[in-house]
Amino acid sequence: MPHLYLVDGSGYIFRAYHRLPPLTNVHGEPVGAVYGYTTMLWRLADEVHAADGPTHMAVILDKSSKTFRNELYDNYKAHRPPPPEDLVPQFPMIRDATRAFSLPCIETEGLEADDIIACYAKAALAQGWAVTIVSSDKDLMQLIEPGLDLYDT
């Protein structure tokens, strides 16, 4: 049976950013989140390879801070601060790093990573696939049902 792993890449990015001290490359550009993110992704790949892991895997990212929910409700996440200045230039590097792992990097304008994860998970389940969502986001627990697991790394 096909088994799809959906990785909450946005969650990984922010965990990596806040877990490590600021790091820069030889050009003085911030790369701490890139380093932490790729380390976490490598560990996950190593773990699932050692086990009876997925047949398919994708990383899901937030494309922008504005979603359809902002159109419905002006105050949606209105008090959430923007991403730190030194994190923003790392987003393109993280996308490139994800693709260097030969993993699809899925993001859609107007949708949060959680929305995309839910859509892919439900579609895969409807096709008879097993699904594992890799995330520490407790909001995703509402998706758990037979055939769908949440793996909190």
N, C-alpha and C positions, 0 to 999 in steps of 0.2 A: 504494500500500500504506500502511495506517496506520502511523504511527511514534510510539511512546510514549516520552516522556522522564520518568524517575522521579528526582526530585531528593532527595538525602539531606539534608533540611532540618536534621536534628539535627547532622550534621557541619558544615553551614554556620554554624549558631548558635555552636558552640564555637570554630570558626576565627575567626569575627567577634569574639567576646568576647575572645579572647586576642591578636588582632592589633591591636586599637585601644586607646588609652588610655581610662580611664574618662570617659564623657560623661554629662551630665545634661540634662534639659529645664528649662524655666523654673520648674518646681515642685520641682526638686531630685531628681527621680526618675531612676534610671539608665536610659540608652537607648543606650549604646554598641553593644551587641550588636544591637539593633534596627536602628540605622543601618548597621552593617557588613553585616548579613544582607540588608537591602533593597538595599544597593549591589551586593552579590554577585549577588542574584537579578535585579536590573535589568541588570547586565552580561551575565548568561547569556541573558536574554530578548533583549537587543540582538544578541548573537552568533548565536543560533539563528534570529532573524528575518532577519539578513543572509545567512545560509546557507540551505540547503534544510532547514529545521528540522523540528520535530515537528508532527504533526497533533494530538497530545494531550500534555498535560503535567500532572504532579501533584507536589506537595511532600509528602514523607513525614517524619513526626516521631515521636519517642518520646513516649508518653503519660505514663508514670511510670517510676520506677527499678526497680520490681518486675516480673518477668516469670515466665512458666511455668518458666524455668530455675532460678529461686530456689526453687521448690517441689521440683524434682528434686535440686538440689544446694545445700545451705545456704551454702557458701562462694563461690557464683557471684558474681564481681565484689565480693566482700566487702571487699577492700582499696581499692576505688575510692572516693575521697572524694565527698561529695554535691556538687551544683552550687554554685558560689559564691553567697553570699547576695544579692549585687547582680544576679545573673543571673536568679534565680527570678522576680522580678516582671516581667521582660521577656518571659517565655514567652507570656502572653496577648496582649501587644502584637505579638509576632512572628506569632502565629496570625492576628490581625486584619490585619496587614500583608500576609500571604500571600493572604488572601481579597481584599484591596484590589487585588491584581494579577489578580484573577479566576481564581485557581488553586485547585484543590481542595487542601485541607490534610488529609491522611489520617493518622490515628493510631488505634491500637487498644489498649485496656487489656490488659496482660499480654504484649504483643509489642513487641520492639524494632523500630526503623525498618528495620534490615537484614532482619528476618523478613518484614515487610510488602513491602518492595522485592522480595525473592525471590519471594513469592507472586504479586504483580502481574506481575512480569517473566515468570514461567513461564506464567501464564494468557494473557498477551498473545501470547507466542511460540506457544502451542498454537492460537491463533486466526489465526496467520499474520502477525502484526504484527512490525515491526522494533522493537527496544527499545534505548534508551540509558539507562544508569544514570549519573547525574551525582553523583560522590562521589570523595573522596580516600581512602576506607576500603578498604584493600587486601584485607580479608576478602571483599569483594564480587567480587574477581577470579575466585573459584571458579565464579561464575555464567556467565562468558563462554563463549559457544558461537556457532555460526553464527546470525546474526540478532540477537545481543545484544552490544552494545559497552559499555565503561566509559569515561566521559569524566571525567578527573581535572582539575578546574578549578584 
